Amino acid sequence: MDQIGKDDTQLTSEEVEALMQITPELTSVTKGAASAARPYDFRRPDTISKEHERSLGLVNNNVARHLAGALSTLLRSMTSVEVKSTTEMEYQKFNQELTDIALVAVCSLPPMDGKIMITIDPYFCLFLVDRLLGGPGLMPKEARVVTEIEITLLRQVISRVLSSLQASLENIIKIEPSIDQLETNPIFVQLLSSSTQVVVTKLDVVVRDVRGSLQVCFPYQMLKPVLPILHEHFWMRGASQGAVVAAPEIRQQLTFVPVTLSLELGETGITLKDLLELKQGDCIVLNNREQDELVVRVAGEHHLWGRLGRVASNYAVMVTRWEEGSDVS
């Protein structure tokens, strides 16, 4: 142990072994902390918060829903689209994961500043071309570069993706998407610098029993101004009273749902004998007075108060206030 106190900056293997025997509990704690630790790269920090990530996931689900209907019509077959993943990464990593013959579309979304990339894997490209030309839609055994004519056909698929994105963002920001460039080799597309952070959403597309995939790549700087708006409009948030406020498009659809509105004129108590002896012309005296507020029920639930009256020759009720604590208001 005397050797440990030397001025040498490096420990010998014997010295390390001696320390391990003296402090076994410290060694076990250190190992446990190391196993729980997660590496963090300060050059590539996570830039999207968990709240914004959930809001973005809701938008992606809407895109998948719109795209499923659009592709079903285009391909004349039942199509389902599912969001497989939404990942934040460097543009260089995203570009390296693409195959050399993938179809790449560079698109603009004005007034959003920047451009996005939409990619379709080569096998699924050939399947889509076969369906668009009226074929049975068989997945090819080998992939190849699509021709100029096939690119023209596949432009329809890219347009459907952009239309679905436009519809999903309609209540947030009005975009006018357009296709700027279509390439069959990602090498010819230098959209961003290699270290730029991007958000990549991978969509799984199933047409009958054939499965393919496409990806939508957003530069983070392009999404940054929109993310707070997405969180405000699309994510269900708590109001100051603790009530839950639905997203605008959900509230818009609910306004057309018919509900039953009923007015409770009053109440009283009678015996079962008197109830059985009731006949036409009998009067039942209620406990309410003329000036009292009456209970107004919406779909059987007490949410409003009101007073009975007449409008021309019709009975009417004038709403006076909401019931305190009602989750409808």
C-alpha positions as CSV (number, residue, x, y, z in Angstrom):
1,M,0.0,0.0,0.0
2,D,3.0,2.3,0.4
3,Q,3.4,2.3,-3.3
4,I,0.0,4.0,-3.8
5,G,1.3,7.2,-2.3
6,K,4.1,7.6,-4.9
7,D,4.2,10.5,-7.3
8,D,3.7,8.3,-10.3
9,T,0.6,9.2,-12.2
10,Q,-0.1,5.6,-13.4
11,L,-1.0,2.7,-11.2
12,T,0.5,-0.7,-11.7
13,S,-1.8,-3.8,-12.0
14,E,-0.9,-4.8,-8.4
15,E,-2.0,-1.5,-7.1
16,V,-5.3,-1.6,-9.0
17,E,-5.9,-5.1,-7.6
18,A,-5.2,-3.9,-4.1
19,L,-7.7,-1.1,-4.4
20,M,-10.4,-3.5,-5.8
21,Q,-10.0,-5.7,-2.8
22,I,-10.2,-2.8,-0.3
23,T,-13.3,-1.2,-1.7
24,P,-15.5,-3.9,-3.2
25,E,-18.7,-2.0,-2.4
26,L,-17.5,1.0,-4.2
27,T,-16.7,-1.1,-7.2
28,S,-20.2,-2.6,-7.3
29,V,-21.8,0.9,-7.1
30,T,-19.6,2.2,-9.9
31,K,-20.5,-0.8,-12.1
32,G,-24.2,-0.3,-11.4
33,A,-24.0,3.4,-12.3
34,A,-22.1,2.6,-15.4
35,S,-24.7,0.1,-16.6
36,A,-27.5,2.7,-16.0
37,A,-25.7,5.5,-17.7
38,R,-26.7,6.5,-21.3
39,P,-24.2,8.0,-23.7
40,Y,-24.8,11.6,-24.7
41,D,-23.2,13.2,-27.7
42,F,-23.0,17.0,-27.3
43,R,-22.4,17.4,-31.0
44,R,-25.8,15.9,-31.7
45,P,-28.2,16.9,-28.9
46,D,-31.9,16.0,-28.9
47,T,-33.7,19.1,-30.0
48,I,-37.4,18.1,-29.9
49,S,-39.1,17.9,-26.5
50,K,-41.3,15.1,-25.5
51,E,-44.4,17.3,-25.7
52,H,-43.6,18.4,-29.2
53,E,-42.7,14.8,-30.1
54,R,-46.2,13.7,-29.1
55,S,-47.8,16.6,-31.1
56,L,-45.7,15.6,-34.2
57,G,-46.8,12.0,-33.7
58,L,-50.5,13.1,-33.8
59,V,-49.9,15.0,-37.1
60,N,-48.1,11.9,-38.6
61,N,-51.1,9.8,-37.6
62,N,-53.4,12.2,-39.5
63,V,-51.1,12.0,-42.5
64,A,-51.2,8.2,-42.5
65,R,-55.0,8.3,-42.3
66,H,-55.4,10.7,-45.2
67,L,-52.8,8.9,-47.2
68,A,-54.5,5.5,-46.8
69,G,-57.7,6.9,-48.4
70,A,-55.8,8.6,-51.2
71,L,-53.8,5.6,-52.1
72,S,-56.8,3.3,-51.9
73,T,-58.4,5.4,-54.7
74,L,-55.2,5.7,-56.7
75,L,-54.3,2.0,-56.6
76,R,-57.9,0.7,-56.8
77,S,-57.3,-1.6,-53.8
78,M,-57.7,-1.4,-50.0
79,T,-54.6,0.3,-48.5
80,S,-53.5,0.8,-44.9
81,V,-50.8,3.2,-43.8
82,E,-49.2,3.1,-40.4
83,V,-46.5,5.3,-38.7
84,K,-43.7,2.9,-38.0
85,S,-41.3,5.4,-36.4
86,T,-40.4,9.1,-36.0
87,T,-36.7,9.6,-35.4
88,E,-34.4,12.6,-35.0
89,M,-31.0,12.1,-36.6
90,E,-28.2,13.8,-38.6
91,Y,-28.9,14.2,-42.3
92,Q,-25.7,12.3,-43.1
93,K,-27.0,9.2,-41.3
94,F,-30.3,9.4,-43.0
95,N,-28.6,9.7,-46.4
96,Q,-26.4,6.8,-45.7
97,E,-29.4,4.5,-44.9
98,L,-30.9,5.1,-48.4
99,T,-30.2,2.6,-51.2
100,D,-28.5,3.8,-54.3
101,I,-31.6,3.3,-56.5
102,A,-34.3,4.7,-54.1
103,L,-36.7,7.3,-55.5
104,V,-36.1,10.7,-53.9
105,A,-38.5,13.6,-54.2
106,V,-37.4,17.1,-53.0
107,C,-40.5,19.2,-52.2
108,S,-41.3,22.7,-51.1
109,L,-44.0,23.6,-48.6
110,P,-44.4,27.4,-48.8
111,P,-44.8,29.5,-46.6
112,M,-42.6,27.1,-44.5
113,D,-39.0,27.9,-45.1
114,G,-37.0,25.0,-46.4
115,K,-37.5,21.8,-48.3
116,I,-38.4,18.2,-47.4
117,M,-37.5,14.8,-48.8
118,I,-39.8,12.0,-49.6
119,T,-38.3,8.6,-50.4
120,I,-39.8,5.3,-51.6
121,D,-37.9,2.1,-51.5
122,P,-37.1,0.7,-55.0
123,Y,-39.0,-2.6,-54.6
124,F,-42.2,-0.8,-53.6
125,C,-41.7,1.7,-56.5
126,L,-41.9,-1.1,-59.1
127,F,-44.9,-2.6,-57.3
128,L,-46.7,0.8,-57.4
129,V,-45.9,1.2,-61.1
130,D,-47.4,-2.2,-61.8
131,R,-50.6,-1.3,-60.0
132,L,-50.8,2.1,-61.7
133,L,-50.5,0.5,-65.1
134,G,-53.4,-1.9,-64.3
135,G,-51.3,-4.9,-63.3
136,P,-51.9,-7.3,-60.4
137,G,-49.2,-5.6,-58.3
138,L,-46.6,-8.2,-57.6
139,M,-43.5,-7.4,-55.6
140,P,-40.4,-7.8,-57.9
141,K,-37.7,-10.2,-57.0
142,E,-35.0,-7.8,-57.9
143,A,-34.9,-4.0,-57.7
144,R,-33.8,-1.7,-60.5
145,V,-33.7,1.9,-61.4
146,V,-37.1,3.3,-62.5
147,T,-37.4,4.8,-65.9
148,E,-38.5,8.4,-66.8
149,I,-42.0,7.1,-67.7
150,E,-42.2,5.3,-64.4
151,I,-41.0,8.4,-62.5
152,T,-43.9,10.3,-64.1
153,L,-46.4,7.7,-62.8
154,L,-44.8,7.7,-59.3
155,R,-45.2,11.5,-59.2
156,Q,-48.9,10.8,-58.5
157,V,-47.9,8.9,-55.4
158,I,-45.7,11.7,-54.2
159,S,-48.5,14.2,-54.9
160,R,-50.9,12.1,-52.7
161,V,-48.3,12.3,-49.8
162,L,-48.1,16.0,-50.2
163,S,-51.9,16.4,-50.3
164,S,-52.2,14.3,-47.1
165,L,-49.7,16.5,-45.4
166,Q,-51.5,19.6,-46.6
167,A,-54.8,18.3,-45.2
168,S,-53.3,17.4,-41.9
169,L,-51.8,20.8,-41.4
170,E,-54.8,22.7,-42.7
171,N,-55.9,24.0,-39.3
172,I,-52.4,24.9,-38.3
173,I,-50.7,26.5,-41.4
174,K,-51.9,26.8,-45.0
175,I,-49.2,25.3,-47.1
176,E,-48.9,25.0,-50.9
177,P,-46.8,21.9,-51.5
178,S,-44.9,21.4,-54.8
179,I,-42.5,18.8,-56.2
180,D,-39.2,20.5,-57.1
181,Q,-37.0,17.5,-58.0
182,L,-37.3,13.8,-58.6
183,E,-34.1,11.7,-58.5
184,T,-33.4,7.9,-58.6
185,N,-30.1,8.2,-56.8
186,P,-29.7,10.0,-53.4
187,I,-26.1,11.0,-54.3
188,F,-27.6,13.7,-56.7
189,V,-29.6,15.3,-53.9
190,Q,-27.5,17.5,-51.6
191,L,-30.3,19.1,-49.6
192,L,-28.6,19.9,-46.3
193,S,-25.2,19.8,-44.7
194,S,-24.1,16.5,-43.2
195,S,-24.5,17.6,-39.6
196,T,-27.9,19.2,-39.9
197,Q,-30.6,17.7,-37.6
198,V,-33.6,16.2,-39.4
199,V,-36.8,14.5,-38.3
200,V,-37.5,11.3,-40.3
201,T,-41.0,9.7,-40.3
202,K,-41.2,6.2,-41.7
203,L,-44.6,5.0,-43.0
204,D,-45.5,1.4,-43.6
205,V,-47.9,1.0,-46.5
206,V,-49.8,-2.3,-47.0
207,V,-51.7,-2.9,-50.2
208,R,-53.5,-6.2,-49.9
209,D,-50.7,-8.5,-48.8
210,V,-47.8,-6.4,-50.1
211,R,-45.9,-4.3,-47.7
212,G,-43.7,-1.3,-48.6
213,S,-42.3,1.8,-47.0
214,L,-41.8,5.5,-47.6
215,Q,-40.0,8.1,-45.6
216,V,-40.6,11.8,-45.0
217,C,-37.6,13.8,-44.0
218,F,-38.1,17.3,-42.4
219,P,-35.1,19.5,-41.5
220,Y,-35.4,20.5,-37.8
221,Q,-35.0,24.2,-38.6
222,M,-38.0,23.9,-40.9
223,L,-40.2,22.4,-38.1
224,K,-38.9,24.6,-35.3
225,P,-41.3,27.6,-35.8
226,V,-44.3,25.2,-36.3
227,L,-43.8,22.8,-33.3
228,P,-45.2,25.2,-30.6
229,I,-48.3,25.7,-32.8
230,L,-48.7,22.0,-33.3
231,H,-48.6,21.5,-29.6
232,E,-51.2,24.1,-28.9
233,H,-53.7,23.1,-31.6
234,F,-53.3,19.3,-31.9
235,W,-52.5,18.1,-28.5
236,M,-55.4,17.9,-26.0
237,R,-54.5,20.3,-23.2
238,G,-55.9,21.1,-19.8
239,A,-57.8,24.4,-19.3
240,S,-57.3,26.6,-16.3
241,Q,-60.3,25.0,-14.6
242,G,-58.8,21.5,-15.2
243,A,-61.2,20.8,-18.1
244,V,-59.9,19.0,-21.2
245,V,-60.1,21.0,-24.4
246,A,-60.2,19.0,-27.6
247,A,-58.3,19.8,-30.8
248,P,-60.1,22.3,-33.1
249,E,-61.0,19.8,-35.8
250,I,-62.5,17.4,-33.2
251,R,-64.6,20.2,-31.8
252,Q,-65.8,21.2,-35.3
253,Q,-67.0,17.7,-36.0
254,L,-68.7,17.4,-32.5
255,T,-70.8,20.6,-33.1
256,F,-73.0,18.6,-35.6
257,V,-73.7,15.7,-33.3
258,P,-77.4,15.8,-32.3
259,V,-78.2,15.8,-28.6
260,T,-81.5,15.7,-26.6
261,L,-82.3,18.8,-24.5
262,S,-84.9,18.4,-21.8
263,L,-86.4,20.6,-19.1
264,E,-87.2,19.4,-15.7
265,L,-90.3,21.3,-14.6
266,G,-90.1,20.3,-10.9
267,E,-90.6,17.4,-8.5
268,T,-92.9,16.3,-5.8
269,G,-93.6,13.3,-3.6
270,I,-96.8,11.2,-3.6
271,T,-97.7,7.8,-2.3
272,L,-97.9,4.8,-4.6
273,K,-101.7,4.6,-3.8
274,D,-102.2,8.1,-5.1
275,L,-100.1,7.4,-8.2
276,L,-102.2,4.3,-9.0
277,E,-105.4,6.3,-8.6
278,L,-104.4,9.1,-11.0
279,K,-106.8,9.8,-13.9
280,Q,-107.2,12.3,-16.7
281,G,-107.8,15.8,-15.3
282,D,-106.1,15.3,-12.0
283,C,-103.6,18.0,-11.0
284,I,-100.2,17.4,-9.3
285,V,-98.7,20.3,-7.4
286,L,-94.9,20.6,-7.8
287,N,-92.5,22.0,-5.3
288,N,-91.1,24.7,-7.6
289,R,-92.3,28.2,-7.6
290,E,-92.8,30.3,-10.7
291,Q,-89.7,32.4,-10.3
292,D,-87.4,29.4,-9.6
293,E,-84.7,28.3,-12.0
294,L,-85.4,24.9,-13.7
295,V,-83.0,22.1,-14.4
296,V,-82.0,21.8,-18.1
297,R,-80.5,18.5,-19.0
298,V,-78.3,17.8,-22.0
299,A,-78.4,14.1,-23.1
300,G,-79.8,13.3,-19.6
301,E,-77.0,15.2,-17.7
302,H,-77.6,18.4,-15.7
303,H,-75.5,21.1,-17.4
304,L,-77.7,24.2,-17.5
305,W,-80.3,26.2,-15.6
306,G,-83.2,28.1,-17.2
307,R,-86.7,29.6,-16.9
308,L,-89.8,28.5,-18.7
309,G,-91.5,30.9,-21.1
310,R,-93.2,31.3,-24.5
311,V,-92.0,32.5,-27.9
312,A,-95.1,33.3,-30.1
313,S,-97.3,30.2,-29.7
314,N,-94.4,27.9,-28.7
315,Y,-93.1,27.0,-25.2
316,A,-89.5,27.9,-24.7
317,V,-86.8,27.9,-22.1
318,M,-84.4,30.8,-21.5
319,V,-81.0,29.6,-20.4
320,T,-79.9,31.6,-17.3
321,R,-76.5,30.0,-16.4
322,W,-74.3,26.9,-16.6
323,E,-74.3,24.4,-13.8
324,E,-71.3,24.9,-11.7
325,G,-68.6,22.4,-12.4
326,S,-70.1,21.3,-15.7
327,D,-67.4,19.8,-18.0
328,V,-69.3,21.0,-21.1
329,S,-68.6,24.7,-20.5
